[in-house]
Amino acid sequence: MYLFTSEVVAPGHPDKCADIIADSIVDKLIMGDPKSRVASEVFVAGKHVVIGGEVTSKTHLTTEDYAQIVHDALVNIGYDGNPYFTKEECLHPEDVEVQVLLNAQSPDINQGVDQEDGETGAGDQGIMFGYADCETQNYMPSAITYARVLMEKVYAFAKANPDKLGVDIKTQVTMDYGCKANFEACQPQKIHTIVVSAPCVAGMSIDEVRSLIQGLIDEAGLPSELYNKEECIIHINPTGKYVSHSSLHDSGLTGRKLIVDSFGGYAPIGGGAQSSKDYTKVDRSGLYAARYIAKHIVAAGLAKKCVVQISYAIGVARPTSVAVDTYGTVIEGLDDDKLSAFVMEHFPLTPNWITQQFALDRPSPESFLYADVAARGQVGQSDYPWEQLDQLELFKALI
């Protein structure tokens, strides 16, 4: 055996609630003023939501406006006053108290971001990693892909059946590659272990819960060549039944689910969160660009797996470095040096270029919403602008 595991949490997890609230604020501000500068953190504890950080925007929001954003986000997540859970068991939106502690962005930082020539400097220094491999149809690692499939199945059921399950859900998948060589070659052999934890209403027994969730696992659409119910180890609520959930029983904070939001531990991460930040913050836009490049390299058939590192200096538009690593899987005639030089030659990777390429300053229900991205994961969803393979021919020309 050679095992690798990734976990995923549903939008109802308190950390995800914080991310979704923060990005609901980003959406509201940028849709009102595309040049909004936002770096607002959210802390959810018990019935309290604290919003802090920096905002500079022509979109004027009152404390009541922020409270409404919080309320609407929680209702959309599934904390909508579910009568099947008491106010002691689960957060109810009408009980939430919102505290707003926001300041204006430092003018010393802003002078390097918004430059006189129209260029946009990076909103901070830092490093970002984008990753792709050939294990799944959307060029994402298998463990996090199937953990997401299970989470989305159970979460959708919970929202549609509030008389049975709550929305504070976690899933985990362990892939068995058989040996290290298969792992390096992106060849998973089977799903070895599945873990699903979900709250239930007080009237359900643990046997009912486990039978229900087992049925959802079987219906989730896991690949039949990888999932064998009889051979797979399955843990459903392994500590037993639990009813009490939400931020009443576990606090939430923006930026605590970076591995869940990215590549499930298959690749390095830069350490900076995406949610809560506007598009000039390269922790967000740099990840999108790095994923876009890595996905093109794998989708073009240049390598089986690829990680792209980009780094920036605050106030400087061009990256300070770009590095491609294909883990020794690059095709004959190419190497990582050539790929790195190719990327630097053809892709400016400035905040302005990334913003325009993916329309990051124009979130909308018709294109994408940052709050939706916070709920579904920052990468790996085929409808995101930074997941589009619109430069494949350019990369295939290297073959």
Secondary structure as GFF3:
##gff-version 3
##sequence-region A 1 399
A	DSSP	beta_strand	3	9	.	.	.	ID=ss1
A	DSSP	alpha_helix	14	32	.	.	.	ID=ss2
A	DSSP	beta_strand	37	45	.	.	.	ID=ss3
A	DSSP	beta_strand	48	56	.	.	.	ID=ss4
A	DSSP	alpha_helix	63	77	.	.	.	ID=ss5
A	DSSP	three_ten_helix	93	95	.	.	.	ID=ss6
A	DSSP	beta_strand	97	103	.	.	.	ID=ss7
A	DSSP	alpha_helix	107	113	.	.	.	ID=ss8
A	DSSP	beta_strand	126	133	.	.	.	ID=ss9
A	DSSP	alpha_helix	142	160	.	.	.	ID=ss10
A	DSSP	beta_strand	170	176	.	.	.	ID=ss11
A	DSSP	alpha_helix	180	184	.	.	.	ID=ss12
A	DSSP	beta_strand	190	197	.	.	.	ID=ss13
A	DSSP	alpha_helix	206	219	.	.	.	ID=ss14
A	DSSP	beta_strand	233	236	.	.	.	ID=ss15
A	DSSP	beta_strand	252	253	.	.	.	ID=ss16
A	DSSP	alpha_helix	258	261	.	.	.	ID=ss17
A	DSSP	alpha_helix	282	299	.	.	.	ID=ss18
A	DSSP	beta_strand	305	312	.	.	.	ID=ss19
A	DSSP	beta_strand	321	325	.	.	.	ID=ss20
A	DSSP	alpha_helix	336	346	.	.	.	ID=ss21
A	DSSP	alpha_helix	351	358	.	.	.	ID=ss22
A	DSSP	alpha_helix	370	376	.	.	.	ID=ss23
A	DSSP	three_ten_helix	385	387	.	.	.	ID=ss24
A	DSSP	alpha_helix	392	396	.	.	.	ID=ss25
###
